[in-house]
């Protein structure tokens, strides 16, 4: 059974304090790993897809990386507008995406 | 671009009432999904439709039915609502379900959600 575990559950940062969110996964064969951002009262918003170990993707202050067992979402010099819940999901082939429970990020000015 | 549109946005039902949640996408995607999101539980798959004409159960299908009306529309029906079905429901779509090869365009795009309360 595919499993996705995200840590920490919640993270509180000062503005400008860089950090990383973790997504550990157990799948039979990874076809893709996805990161989403979800704001309160909104649907998840697609950020990145990673396909193979060693791959990296960047968008503004966010950088996602992938190894054979986990993915990291690095947040560099975060701003209050980066506050959101970040979700990780995996595609193991022939089934819909399986999501982790998310990391709730708060960035304090 | 509308993307994925869900209706209604909010709904309050009494126990035992029925209702249908509507979802439509305008991205010409083949696959559509219904998830529910509860505090501490994350997103859980209720039903999905990998392509027009097919539907399959997800992780938590009990108490729900679905209809893939056409390529654009995928509805979720609660026949007899229960308080345990109080949740936020999200519809999503993707070009494909389950990547047979790398780069298979399986990222899902979500609607804004329906907040359902069953009293």
HADDOCK unambig.tbl for C-alpha pairs under 7 A between the chains (distance, minus, plus):
assign (segid A and resid 31 and name CA) (segid B and resid 99 and name CA) 5.61 0.50 0.50
assign (segid A and resid 31 and name CA) (segid B and resid 101 and name CA) 6.82 0.50 0.50
assign (segid A and resid 31 and name CA) (segid B and resid 102 and name CA) 5.65 0.50 0.50
assign (segid A and resid 42 and name CA) (segid B and resid 112 and name CA) 5.14 0.50 0.50
assign (segid A and resid 42 and name CA) (segid B and resid 113 and name CA) 6.73 0.50 0.50
assign (segid A and resid 43 and name CA) (segid B and resid 110 and name CA) 5.69 0.50 0.50
assign (segid A and resid 43 and name CA) (segid B and resid 111 and name CA) 5.64 0.50 0.50
assign (segid A and resid 43 and name CA) (segid B and resid 112 and name CA) 4.45 0.50 0.50
assign (segid A and resid 43 and name CA) (segid B and resid 113 and name CA) 5.93 0.50 0.50
assign (segid A and resid 44 and name CA) (segid B and resid 110 and name CA) 6.04 0.50 0.50
assign (segid A and resid 46 and name CA) (segid B and resid 109 and name CA) 6.67 0.50 0.50
assign (segid A and resid 51 and name CA) (segid B and resid 102 and name CA) 6.45 0.50 0.50
assign (segid A and resid 91 and name CA) (segid B and resid 98 and name CA) 5.99 0.50 0.50
assign (segid A and resid 91 and name CA) (segid B and resid 99 and name CA) 6.75 0.50 0.50
assign (segid A and resid 92 and name CA) (segid B and resid 98 and name CA) 6.54 0.50 0.50
assign (segid A and resid 93 and name CA) (segid B and resid 98 and name CA) 3.94 0.50 0.50
assign (segid A and resid 93 and name CA) (segid B and resid 99 and name CA) 4.63 0.50 0.50
assign (segid A and resid 93 and name CA) (segid B and resid 100 and name CA) 5.70 0.50 0.50
assign (segid A and resid 94 and name CA) (segid B and resid 97 and name CA) 6.06 0.50 0.50
assign (segid A and resid 94 and name CA) (segid B and resid 98 and name CA) 3.76 0.50 0.50
assign (segid A and resid 94 and name CA) (segid B and resid 99 and name CA) 6.33 0.50 0.50
assign (segid A and resid 94 and name CA) (segid B and resid 100 and name CA) 6.91 0.50 0.50
assign (segid A and resid 95 and name CA) (segid B and resid 97 and name CA) 6.05 0.50 0.50
assign (segid A and resid 95 and name CA) (segid B and resid 98 and name CA) 4.77 0.50 0.50
assign (segid A and resid 96 and name CA) (segid B and resid 97 and name CA) 5.61 0.50 0.50
assign (segid A and resid 96 and name CA) (segid B and resid 98 and name CA) 5.85 0.50 0.50
assign (segid A and resid 99 and name CA) (segid B and resid 43 and name CA) 6.16 0.50 0.50
assign (segid A and resid 100 and name CA) (segid B and resid 42 and name CA) 6.41 0.50 0.50
assign (segid A and resid 101 and name CA) (segid B and resid 40 and name CA) 6.82 0.50 0.50
assign (segid A and resid 101 and name CA) (segid B and resid 41 and name CA) 6.21 0.50 0.50
assign (segid A and resid 101 and name CA) (segid B and resid 42 and name CA) 4.16 0.50 0.50
assign (segid A and resid 102 and name CA) (segid B and resid 42 and name CA) 6.92 0.50 0.50
